[in-house]
Amino acid sequence: MTIQWRYTNRDDLGILSLSGYLGAEAVARFAGAVGWALARGAGPVILDLTALHGWSPAGQVAVLDAARRLAAHDRPLELAAIPADGSIVPAGEQPPIAVHCDLATALTAHQPLSAERRQEWRTADWVEEGAPPVA
């Protein structure tokens, strides 16, 4: 099992949503999604893990690597709705990572712009909540 991702770019931040399982086999795809976010946005990146079924130690390390990669471009990483199987434990020199209980709380922590613009990209297999899967 791998991950699916969706990236939503707002004027003030980006939201990278994951679904599936973030294990060793999904690390490269996740790194690509982070690169997509870096190339197409500005401000903090909220990693929305609401639809993530879980993550392995390799997946957690990939998230820490993403935080370092984003920090190198002055873009903090924030986590929303971490999987119930454990919290992420920073190792060594790590940029601070804000952790929010859910996406709504993470978004509330940021003041929306009055005339917000949004753009969205996703993998082909991303399933919208409430929509039937594409055959």
ZIMO-V506866 format. One record per helix or strand of 2 or more residues. SS is the DSSP state (~ for helix, > for strand). FROM is the first residue (numbers start at 1). TO is the last residue. If there is no record, write none. Layout:
ss:SS from:FROM to:TO
ss:SS from:FROM to:TO
This chain:
ss:> from:3 to:10
ss:> from:13 to:22
ss:~ from:24 to:40
ss:> from:44 to:55
ss:~ from:57 to:71
ss:> from:77 to:80
ss:> from:98 to:100
ss:~ from:103 to:108
ss:> from:118 to:122
